[in-house]
Amino acid sequence: MDLPFEPYRIKVVEKIQRISREERVEHIRAAGYNVFKIPSAAIYVDLLTDSGTGAMSDLQWAALMSGDEAYACSNSFADFESTIKDIFGYKHVIPTHQGRAAEGMLFTVTLKPGNVVPNNIHFDTTRANVEHTGAIALDCIAPEGLDPAVEGPFKGNMSLVKLAEAFEKYGTERIPLVMLTITNNSGGGQPVSMANMREVSTFCREKGVPLIFDACRFAENAWFIQQREEGYREMGIKEICREMFALAQGCTMSAKKDGLANIGGFLCLDDDQWAQNVTNLLILREGFPTYGGLAGRDLAAVAQGLREVLDSDYLAYRIGQVARLGKRLDELGVPFLRPTGGHAVYLDAKMALPHIPQAQFPAQVFTAALYIERGVRGVEIGSLMFDHKDPDTGEIVHPAMELVRLAVPRRVYTHTQLDYVADSCARVMEIGPRLRGLEITWEPPALRHFTVKLKPVGGGRMIAKG
């Protein structure tokens, strides 16, 4: 049913500090045109990420206060483990401080140089953790998932054709696992259908290769299945989740998304040997197996968040809020990837700034301009994040899409604030022809978008005087 208003009441508020455009120009210059380096106090509306930036509920705050801080086998871990097993259904639950730690340990014990990991689309940290082992992160998204203009209910689906081609090209012996990201973050937060999951699962079982979900937005994906896929409208969210996870042999999870918590994650596995190898590594890197780098209070908050995220009213409002932002952008003529996804709207920077070549990072230009003009922080999902060398030719390959992600934190911003965001994007469109490209002055060896430094091409201003 349509909700006439937010399915919650606000108990605590946080003051937002506004600063002038001139001050924002100084901040972006000092940050090397990298919005990750701008102090949060200088941000008006922060849509950099939905990871760990949501508002926790009263029951989560109560859980924090009652967290058991015993080093081993705490009551909080028992609740954490039983809640996850109830929803996900896997044999082993291994806590980590966040999702990339789960990815890093899984890939460390399962991959070796020359291996290949197919996915619909790897997100940045997933790709980096795969490549850190010397393996190849291979994207196998269905064709419609790479076209921002195409409307489709499940644009996160994996291409079975591309998956089969990967096995034919590299051989089963080089592919120790297949991943599937739900929802598909790098492709616009688009969901994966149950039918596609079932096809991928069947393919993997026939090949004798485990399927592992990147499940950080699993509940949002389940809601899309309930609303869009035939045969699921009358099924509960939890029941859909159990059907999804039964198709795989494990998952990585950042609880900072659909765990509704500010920190935390976990790795679930059915394979005993993989789980033992990961646990051995966990003790070296994260902590004891029953806390995995988290305080007991954090384990308690995650467990409560996982129970809350299954609520249909919450999911309908959460995903509806993102859709409403997309509708407003559409009315203002701002191009974005269609349809809107579960957690974010992804602006189409190629279409918005056609005069800026991908080598000059148009999505990063739009992101920087959005901050300068209105104090709104988004994040680039384009060439700055995903340029890579072709493993066969060594040539630089640009991603198919140049996107600016506006990730909406859970239970944080109001409709009025998101209307302001839409109006701000329209303002950047107005000055679009005056925007100039960016070039890199310094970059790290991996995950460069977090700490890279840039400057306007040729020096001077990024926004030419009008």
C-alpha positions as CSV (number, residue, x, y, z in Angstrom):
1,M,0.0,0.0,0.0
2,D,1.1,3.6,-0.6
3,L,2.3,5.3,2.6
4,P,1.1,8.9,3.0
5,F,4.1,9.8,5.2
6,E,7.2,8.4,6.8
7,P,6.6,5.2,8.8
8,Y,8.5,6.6,11.8
9,R,8.6,9.6,14.2
10,I,11.8,11.7,14.7
11,K,13.1,11.8,18.2
12,V,16.6,13.4,17.7
13,V,17.7,16.0,15.2
14,E,21.2,17.2,14.1
15,K,21.9,20.8,13.1
16,I,23.1,21.4,9.6
17,Q,25.7,24.1,9.1
18,R,25.5,26.0,5.9
19,I,28.5,27.7,4.4
20,S,28.9,30.2,1.5
21,R,29.7,29.3,-2.1
22,E,33.1,31.0,-1.8
23,E,33.9,28.8,1.2
24,R,32.9,25.7,-0.8
25,V,35.2,26.7,-3.7
26,E,38.1,26.9,-1.2
27,H,37.2,23.5,0.2
28,I,37.0,21.8,-3.1
29,R,40.3,23.3,-4.3
30,A,42.0,22.3,-1.0
31,A,40.6,18.8,-1.5
32,G,42.1,18.4,-4.9
33,Y,38.5,18.3,-6.4
34,N,37.9,15.1,-4.5
35,V,34.7,15.3,-2.4
36,F,35.9,12.4,-0.1
37,K,38.3,15.0,1.4
38,I,35.7,17.7,2.2
39,P,34.9,18.0,6.0
40,S,31.4,16.8,6.8
41,A,30.7,20.1,8.5
42,A,31.1,21.8,5.1
43,I,28.4,19.6,3.6
44,Y,24.7,20.6,3.5
45,V,23.1,17.4,2.1
46,D,25.4,14.4,2.2
47,L,24.6,11.7,-0.4
48,L,28.1,10.4,-0.7
49,T,27.0,6.9,0.5
50,D,24.3,5.1,2.2
51,S,26.9,2.9,4.0
52,G,26.9,3.4,7.7
53,T,25.2,6.8,7.4
54,G,21.6,5.9,8.3
55,A,19.7,6.7,11.5
56,M,19.3,3.9,14.0
57,S,16.0,3.2,15.6
58,D,15.1,3.5,19.3
59,L,15.3,-0.3,19.6
60,Q,18.8,-0.3,18.1
61,W,20.0,2.3,20.5
62,A,18.5,0.3,23.3
63,A,20.4,-2.7,22.0
64,L,23.6,-0.7,22.1
65,M,23.1,-0.1,25.8
66,S,22.5,-3.8,26.6
67,G,25.4,-5.1,24.5
68,D,27.4,-7.8,26.1
69,E,31.1,-7.0,25.8
70,A,32.4,-10.4,26.8
71,Y,35.5,-11.2,24.7
72,A,34.4,-14.7,23.8
73,C,30.9,-16.1,23.2
74,S,29.0,-13.0,24.3
75,N,25.2,-12.9,24.5
76,S,25.3,-10.3,21.7
77,F,27.1,-12.7,19.4
78,A,24.5,-15.4,20.1
79,D,21.7,-13.0,19.1
80,F,23.7,-11.9,16.1
81,E,24.4,-15.4,14.9
82,S,20.9,-16.7,15.4
83,T,19.3,-13.7,13.7
84,I,21.5,-14.1,10.6
85,K,21.0,-17.9,10.4
86,D,17.2,-17.3,10.7
87,I,17.2,-14.9,7.7
88,F,20.1,-16.2,5.6
89,G,20.1,-19.9,6.4
90,Y,23.8,-20.6,6.1
91,K,25.8,-22.9,8.3
92,H,28.7,-20.6,9.3
93,V,28.4,-16.9,10.4
94,I,31.7,-15.0,10.7
95,P,31.5,-11.4,12.0
96,T,33.7,-8.7,10.5
97,H,34.0,-5.0,11.1
98,Q,32.5,-4.2,7.6
99,G,31.8,-5.7,4.2
100,R,35.2,-5.2,2.6
101,A,36.8,-7.2,5.5
102,A,34.5,-10.1,4.6
103,E,35.5,-9.8,1.0
104,G,39.2,-9.6,1.7
105,M,39.3,-12.7,3.9
106,L,37.1,-14.7,1.5
107,F,39.3,-13.9,-1.5
108,T,42.5,-14.4,0.4
109,V,41.6,-18.0,1.2
110,T,39.9,-18.9,-2.1
111,L,41.8,-17.0,-4.8
112,K,45.3,-17.2,-6.3
113,P,47.0,-15.3,-9.2
114,G,45.4,-16.0,-12.5
115,N,42.0,-16.9,-11.1
116,V,38.9,-15.3,-12.4
117,V,35.8,-14.1,-10.5
118,P,32.7,-13.4,-12.6
119,N,30.0,-11.0,-11.1
120,N,27.2,-9.0,-12.5
121,I,29.3,-5.9,-11.7
122,H,32.0,-5.8,-9.1
123,F,31.8,-2.8,-6.8
124,D,35.0,-0.9,-6.2
125,T,36.2,-2.6,-3.0
126,T,35.1,-6.0,-4.3
127,R,37.1,-5.5,-7.5
128,A,40.1,-4.2,-5.5
129,N,40.1,-7.2,-3.1
130,V,39.9,-9.6,-6.1
131,E,42.7,-7.9,-7.9
132,H,44.8,-7.7,-4.8
133,T,45.2,-11.5,-4.9
134,G,46.3,-11.3,-8.5
135,A,43.0,-12.6,-9.8
136,I,40.7,-11.0,-12.5
137,A,37.4,-9.4,-11.6
138,L,35.1,-10.0,-14.6
139,D,31.8,-8.2,-15.1
140,C,29.0,-10.2,-16.7
141,I,26.1,-7.8,-16.5
142,A,23.2,-8.3,-18.9
143,P,23.3,-5.8,-21.9
144,E,20.3,-3.7,-20.7
145,G,22.2,-3.1,-17.4
146,L,24.7,-0.9,-19.3
147,D,22.2,1.4,-21.0
148,P,20.9,4.2,-18.7
149,A,17.9,4.9,-20.9
150,V,16.5,1.4,-21.0
151,E,13.6,0.8,-18.6
152,G,13.6,-2.7,-17.1
153,P,12.4,-4.3,-13.9
154,F,15.7,-6.3,-13.2
155,K,18.6,-4.5,-14.8
156,G,21.0,-6.0,-12.3
157,N,20.6,-9.5,-13.9
158,M,23.7,-11.4,-14.8
159,S,24.1,-12.4,-18.5
160,L,24.2,-16.2,-18.7
161,V,25.8,-15.8,-22.1
162,K,28.7,-13.8,-20.7
163,L,29.0,-16.2,-17.8
164,A,29.2,-19.2,-20.1
165,E,31.8,-17.4,-22.3
166,A,33.9,-16.7,-19.2
167,F,34.0,-20.4,-18.3
168,E,34.8,-21.3,-21.9
169,K,37.6,-18.7,-22.2
170,Y,39.3,-19.3,-18.8
171,G,38.2,-22.8,-17.9
172,T,36.5,-24.1,-14.7
173,E,39.8,-24.7,-13.0
174,R,40.5,-20.9,-13.0
175,I,37.1,-19.9,-11.6
176,P,36.9,-20.9,-7.9
177,L,33.6,-19.0,-7.3
178,V,31.0,-16.8,-8.9
179,M,29.6,-13.7,-7.3
180,L,26.2,-12.0,-7.7
181,T,25.7,-8.5,-6.2
182,I,22.1,-7.8,-5.0
183,T,21.2,-5.1,-5.6
184,N,23.8,-4.2,-8.3
185,N,25.4,-1.1,-6.8
186,S,27.7,-0.1,-9.7
187,G,24.9,-0.6,-12.2
188,G,22.5,1.8,-10.6
189,G,21.3,-0.1,-7.5
190,Q,19.3,-2.3,-9.9
191,P,17.7,-5.5,-8.6
192,V,18.4,-9.1,-9.7
193,S,15.3,-11.3,-10.3
194,M,14.7,-14.6,-8.6
195,A,14.6,-16.2,-12.0
196,N,18.0,-14.9,-12.9
197,M,19.4,-16.0,-9.5
198,R,18.0,-19.5,-10.1
199,E,19.5,-19.7,-13.6
200,V,22.9,-18.6,-12.3
201,S,22.7,-21.0,-9.4
202,T,21.8,-23.9,-11.7
203,F,24.7,-23.0,-14.0
204,C,27.2,-22.9,-11.1
205,R,26.0,-26.2,-9.7
206,E,26.4,-27.9,-13.0
207,K,30.0,-26.5,-13.2
208,G,30.7,-27.5,-9.6
209,V,31.5,-23.9,-8.6
210,P,30.1,-22.1,-5.5
211,L,27.8,-19.1,-5.9
212,I,28.4,-16.3,-3.4
213,F,26.1,-13.3,-3.0
214,D,27.3,-9.8,-2.2
215,A,24.2,-9.3,-0.1
216,C,24.6,-5.8,1.5
217,R,21.2,-4.6,0.0
218,F,19.4,-8.0,0.1
219,A,16.2,-6.7,1.6
220,E,15.8,-4.0,-1.0
221,N,16.3,-6.6,-3.7
222,A,13.7,-8.8,-2.1
223,W,11.2,-5.9,-2.1
224,F,11.7,-5.5,-5.8
225,I,11.1,-9.2,-6.4
226,Q,7.9,-9.0,-4.3
227,Q,6.7,-6.0,-6.3
228,R,7.9,-6.8,-9.8
229,E,8.2,-10.6,-10.3
230,E,5.3,-12.8,-11.0
231,G,4.4,-15.2,-8.2
232,Y,5.9,-13.2,-5.3
233,R,3.4,-10.4,-4.5
234,E,1.8,-12.4,-1.7
235,M,5.0,-13.7,-0.3
236,G,6.6,-12.0,2.7
237,I,10.0,-10.3,2.5
238,K,11.7,-12.8,4.9
239,E,10.3,-15.7,2.9
240,I,11.7,-14.3,-0.3
241,C,15.1,-13.8,1.3
242,R,15.2,-17.4,2.4
243,E,14.4,-18.5,-1.1
244,M,17.2,-16.2,-2.5
245,F,19.9,-17.3,-0.2
246,A,19.1,-21.0,-0.7
247,L,20.3,-20.6,-4.2
248,A,23.9,-19.8,-3.1
249,Q,26.6,-21.3,-0.9
250,G,27.3,-18.1,1.1
251,C,27.4,-14.3,1.1
252,T,29.4,-11.3,2.0
253,M,27.6,-8.6,3.8
254,S,28.1,-5.0,4.8
255,A,25.7,-4.4,7.7
256,K,26.2,-0.7,7.2
257,K,23.5,-0.9,4.4
258,D,20.6,-3.3,5.0
259,G,21.8,-4.1,8.5
260,L,20.7,-0.5,9.3
261,A,23.9,0.0,11.5
262,N,26.8,2.4,11.5
263,I,29.4,-0.3,11.4
264,G,29.6,-4.0,11.0
265,G,29.5,-6.9,8.5
266,F,29.8,-10.6,8.2
267,L,30.6,-13.6,6.0
268,C,28.3,-16.5,5.7
269,L,29.5,-19.9,4.3
270,D,28.3,-23.4,4.0
271,D,31.7,-24.9,3.2
272,D,33.4,-26.1,6.4
273,Q,37.0,-25.8,5.1
274,W,36.5,-22.3,3.7
275,A,34.9,-21.3,6.9
276,Q,37.8,-22.7,9.0
277,N,40.4,-21.1,6.8
278,V,38.6,-17.7,7.0
279,T,38.3,-18.1,10.8
280,N,42.0,-18.7,11.1
281,L,42.6,-15.5,9.2
282,L,40.0,-13.6,11.1
283,I,41.8,-14.3,14.4
284,L,45.0,-12.7,12.9
285,R,43.3,-9.7,11.4
286,E,40.0,-8.9,13.0
287,G,39.7,-10.5,16.4
288,F,38.2,-13.5,18.2
289,P,35.6,-15.5,16.0
290,T,32.7,-14.3,18.1
291,Y,33.3,-10.6,17.7
292,G,35.3,-10.2,14.6
293,G,36.5,-6.6,15.1
294,L,33.2,-5.4,16.6
295,A,32.1,-4.4,20.0
296,G,29.3,-6.4,21.6
297,R,27.0,-3.4,21.3
298,D,27.6,-3.2,17.6
299,L,26.7,-6.9,17.2
300,A,23.5,-6.2,19.0
301,A,22.6,-3.1,16.8
302,V,23.2,-5.2,13.7
303,A,21.0,-8.0,14.8
304,Q,18.2,-5.6,15.6
305,G,18.7,-3.8,12.3
306,L,18.4,-7.0,10.4
307,R,15.1,-7.7,12.0
308,E,13.8,-4.2,11.2
309,V,14.9,-4.1,7.6
310,L,12.4,-6.9,6.7
311,D,9.5,-4.6,7.5
312,S,7.4,-4.0,4.3
313,D,6.4,-0.5,5.4
314,Y,10.0,0.5,5.9
315,L,11.1,-0.9,2.5
316,A,8.1,0.7,0.7
317,Y,9.0,4.1,2.1
318,R,12.7,3.7,1.7
319,I,12.6,2.7,-2.0
320,G,9.7,5.1,-2.6
321,Q,11.8,8.0,-1.4
322,V,14.4,7.3,-3.9
323,A,11.8,6.9,-6.7
324,R,10.3,10.3,-5.7
325,L,13.7,11.9,-6.1
326,G,14.0,10.4,-9.5
327,K,10.6,11.7,-10.5
328,R,11.5,15.2,-9.4
329,L,14.8,15.0,-11.4
330,D,12.8,13.9,-14.5
331,E,10.5,16.8,-14.2
332,L,13.6,19.1,-14.1
333,G,15.2,17.5,-17.2
334,V,18.1,16.0,-15.3
335,P,19.2,12.7,-17.0
336,F,19.6,9.6,-14.8
337,L,19.8,5.8,-15.0
338,R,16.3,4.4,-15.4
339,P,14.5,3.1,-13.5
340,T,15.6,4.4,-10.1
341,G,17.2,1.8,-7.9
342,G,16.8,0.8,-4.3
343,H,19.2,3.1,-2.5
344,A,20.2,5.8,-4.9
345,V,19.6,7.8,-8.0
346,Y,22.4,7.6,-10.6
347,L,22.8,10.7,-12.8
348,D,24.0,10.2,-16.3
349,A,27.0,12.4,-16.6
350,K,27.7,11.4,-20.3
351,M,24.4,12.9,-21.3
352,A,24.6,15.8,-18.9
353,L,28.1,16.9,-19.9
354,P,28.6,15.5,-23.5
355,H,31.4,18.0,-24.2
356,I,33.7,16.4,-21.5
357,P,35.5,13.2,-22.7
358,Q,35.7,10.2,-20.3
359,A,39.4,10.7,-20.0
360,Q,38.6,14.0,-18.2
361,F,36.1,12.4,-15.8
362,P,32.7,14.0,-16.5
363,A,31.0,12.3,-13.6
364,Q,33.6,13.7,-11.2
365,V,33.2,17.2,-12.8
366,F,29.4,17.0,-12.2
367,T,30.0,15.8,-8.6
368,A,32.4,18.7,-7.8
369,A,30.1,21.3,-9.4
370,L,27.2,20.0,-7.4
371,Y,29.1,20.6,-4.2
372,I,30.4,24.1,-5.3
373,E,26.9,25.3,-6.4
374,R,24.7,23.9,-3.6
375,G,26.8,22.1,-1.0
376,V,25.4,18.7,-2.0
377,R,27.9,15.8,-1.9
378,G,27.4,12.8,-4.2
379,V,30.0,10.3,-5.5
380,E,31.4,9.5,-8.9
381,I,30.8,6.0,-10.3
382,G,32.6,6.3,-13.6
383,S,36.1,6.5,-15.1
384,L,37.8,7.8,-12.0
385,M,36.5,4.8,-10.0
386,F,36.5,2.1,-12.7
387,D,39.1,2.8,-15.4
388,H,41.3,-0.3,-15.7
389,K,43.8,-1.9,-17.9
390,D,42.6,-4.7,-20.2
391,P,44.3,-7.9,-18.9
392,D,45.0,-9.0,-22.5
393,T,46.0,-5.7,-24.2
394,G,47.2,-3.5,-21.4
395,E,45.1,-0.6,-22.8
396,I,43.1,1.7,-20.5
397,V,39.4,0.7,-20.6
398,H,36.7,3.2,-19.6
399,P,33.5,1.9,-18.1
400,A,30.4,1.9,-20.2
401,M,28.6,4.4,-18.0
402,E,29.6,7.7,-16.3
403,L,27.4,8.1,-13.3
404,V,27.0,10.3,-10.3
405,R,25.5,8.4,-7.4
406,L,23.2,10.2,-5.1
407,A,22.9,7.6,-2.3
408,V,20.1,8.3,0.2
409,P,21.0,7.5,3.8
410,R,18.3,5.5,5.5
411,R,15.8,7.4,7.7
412,V,17.8,10.6,7.6
413,Y,16.6,13.1,5.0
414,T,13.1,14.5,4.4
415,H,11.3,15.0,1.1
416,T,12.0,18.8,1.3
417,Q,15.8,18.2,1.5
418,L,15.7,15.8,-1.5
419,D,13.7,18.3,-3.5
420,Y,16.6,20.7,-2.8
421,V,19.0,18.1,-4.1
422,A,16.9,17.8,-7.3
423,D,16.9,21.6,-7.8
424,S,20.7,21.6,-7.2
425,C,21.2,19.0,-10.0
426,A,19.1,21.2,-12.3
427,R,21.4,24.1,-11.4
428,V,24.5,22.1,-12.5
429,M,22.7,21.3,-15.8
430,E,22.2,25.1,-16.4
431,I,25.9,25.8,-16.0
432,G,26.9,22.5,-17.7
433,P,28.5,24.1,-20.9
434,R,30.7,26.2,-18.7
435,L,32.2,23.2,-16.9
436,R,35.7,22.0,-17.8
437,G,37.3,18.6,-17.4
438,L,39.7,17.4,-14.6
439,E,43.0,15.7,-14.7
440,I,44.9,13.7,-12.1
441,T,47.9,15.2,-10.3
442,W,48.4,12.3,-7.9
443,E,46.9,8.9,-7.4
444,P,47.5,5.8,-5.1
445,P,48.1,2.3,-6.5
446,A,44.6,1.1,-5.6
447,L,41.1,2.5,-5.0
448,R,42.3,5.8,-6.3
449,H,39.0,7.6,-6.1
450,F,39.2,7.7,-2.3
451,T,42.4,9.8,-2.1
452,V,43.2,11.0,-5.6
453,K,44.1,14.6,-6.3
454,L,42.9,16.4,-9.4
455,K,42.9,19.9,-11.0
456,P,41.0,21.5,-13.9
457,V,42.5,20.6,-17.3
458,G,45.0,23.3,-18.2
459,G,44.8,25.0,-14.8
460,G,42.5,27.8,-13.7
461,R,38.8,27.4,-12.9
462,M,36.7,24.3,-13.3
463,I,33.6,26.5,-13.9
464,A,34.3,29.1,-16.5
465,K,32.9,32.5,-15.9
466,G,29.5,33.0,-17.6
